[in-house]
Amino acid sequence: MTHWQPRFSAADAAIIEQQRTCDGFFKISRLTIRHSLFEGGEVEVVREQFQRGDAVCVLLYDPDKENIVLVEQFRVGALGRPGGPWLLELVAGIVEEGETPADVALRESVEEAGAAIFDIVPITRYLPSAGGSDECVDLLCARVDSSGVAGVHGLADEGEDILVHVLPFAEVCELVANGTIDNAATIIAVQWLQLNKQQLLRRWGCV
């Protein structure tokens, strides 16, 4: 069996010049880049890079009640969405200096959902929009007791207004299948749980 390997490595690309063009809530830089070509030689290109940093998204699953805890909040990137800019999503947060993905999952579960989580399980690590953003997402699953998880949460000084939803797993699967849930992290996590649910339940001693 042959296994794919990338033709080039990080050593085959170099930033020649970098200019910060936006320094607000998010950062954008214009980069002049030189990189190798598949048919030989090199090319120099100019690209804008949205510099968001790393993030963590965590699927909160209650195996005893067969519930998923999701959060609903306003998203500026979804302003043109026909259904409106309020999305149903996983608990998520930006990785701050010195934090591990598990640290972020624990912190954000309390801040966004008022929920204590335990037994955090890695799902995958991926680039959600590598064509223009440096963001890398650690996608996790964690066990939660969904009893009493409810209400509006978030940090007022960050303009957060986050409504918690506790939904049956089967309903969440349907929301993914019919396109109501249309953000990548939630879709990937729910489909992962569909594929790995029995293995996860065995890990947690539920079967």
N, C-alpha and C positions, 0 to 999 in steps of 0.2 A: 504493500500500500504506500502510495506517495502522499506526502504531507506538504501543504502549501507553506512556502517561506517567502517573506517579502524580498523583492529584488534589491532594495536599498535599505540603509539604516539611517539613524539620526546624523551620522557623520557625512551623509550625502546631501545635506541641506544646511544652509547658513543664512542668518539674518545679517544683511549688509548695512541696513539703516532702519531705525525705528523712530517714529514720530507719534506722540500722543495727540489724538485729534478730539477726544472727548474724555473729560475727567469729572464726570458727575456721579450719579448713583451707580452707574456702570462705567467701565473704561473701554475705550476703543483706541487702537493704535493702527497707524498705516505702516506696513512693513515692506521693505524692499528685500526680496529673498532670492537667493541663487540656489538652484537644485539640479541634480543630475536628471538626464533624460533616458528613457528605456532604450532608445536606439543610438545612444552615445552622445557625448557632449553635455553641455549645461544650458540652462535658460535662466534669465533674470526677470522676475515678475514683481508687481506691486499689488499687495492685498491688504484689505482692512481686516483686523482681528478683534472680535468682541471678547474682551478679557474678563471673564466672569469668575474664574477659579473653580475649585472642586465643590461638589455638592453631595448630599446624602438624601436618598428617599427611602422610606421604610414602610413596608406593608404590615399593618397591625392586625393580627389574626387571633381570634378567640376560638380555639378548637372545641371547647366544651359546649359553646352555644352556636357554633358554626356561623360566627359573625365576623365581618370586616369593619374596621373603623377607618372612615375616610373623612376628609375635610373639604369644605367648600369655601372658596375665596375668590376675590376679584383678581384677574390677571390682565395686565396692560397689553400683553402680546395677543390676547384673544379679543381685542376690542372689535375687530371686524367679523367675529364669529357669528353666524346666523342665530345661534341659541343664546348669545350674550357672552360677556366676559367673565362670568362666574363659573369656575370649573370645579368638578369633583375629583379630588386628587389624594395621593398619599401624603402623609406627614413628611415634611422635607425641610432642609436648611443648608446654608452655606458652611463649609468647613473653615473654622477660624484657626489661627496659628496655634500649633501645639495640640490640636484636637485629633482624635482618631474618628473613623466613621461611626464606631459604636458610641463614642462620646456625643456626637451630633444627634444620633438617633435617640439617645436617652434624653438629651436636653430638649429637642424639638417635640418629642412626644408629650412632654409635660407642658411646654409653652403653647403648642398648637391644639392639643386635644385633652389636656388635663389627665393624661393616661400614664401609668407606670408600666414599663415593658420589661421583659426578661427573655433570656435565651435567644439572643440575636443570631440569625443565620444569614450568611452572605448569599446573595442570588447571583449577581454579576457586577461588572464594572464596565461602563460603556461611554462613548462620546455621542451625545445627543445631536450635535450639529457641527460636525468636524469641518464642514465647508467654510465656516466663518467664525466659530467660537472655540476657545480653549477649554471650555467646561468639560469636566469628566465627572460622571455620576457613579457613586457607589450605591447599588440597589440592594436593600436588605429586607429580611422578614423577621418579625419579632412576635413573641407570644404576649397576649394581653388578656386581662379580664375585663370584658366590655360592660360589666355591671356598673351602672352609675356614670358611665362615660357619656357626656352630653354637654350642651351649652355653647357659648361663644367665647373664644379664646384669642390669644395673640398679644403681642406687645404694642401698647398704645403709642409709644415713642417711635415705633417703626411703621406706624400706620396700618397695623394688621387688624383685620376684622374677619375672624375665622369661625365658621359654623361647623360643629362636629356632627357626623352622621354615623350611626351604627346600623349596618345593613346586613341581611342574610347573604352568605357567600353566593348562593345560587342567584340572587338578584343582582349582585355585583357582576357575576359572569354574564348575565343577560345584558346589563348596561354596557359591557365591553363589546359583546357580540353585535348589538344593534347600533353601535357607534355613539351612544350618549356619552360614555367616557371616551374621550378622544385625545388624551395626553399620553405620551410614550411611556413614561415611568409606570403609570398605573396599569396600562395595558400589558406591558412586559411582566410586571409582578403578578398580576392576576393569572395570566396564562402560565407562568412558572408554577404557581400554586396548583392550578388545575393538573399539571403534569407531575408534580412532586408531592401532592397532598398526603398520600399514604406513607411515603418515606418520612415526611415531616412528622406525621402523627406517631409513627413508631419511635422517632427520636425523642418526642415529648412524652412517650409512654401512654398515649391515648388509645392504642389498639392492642 
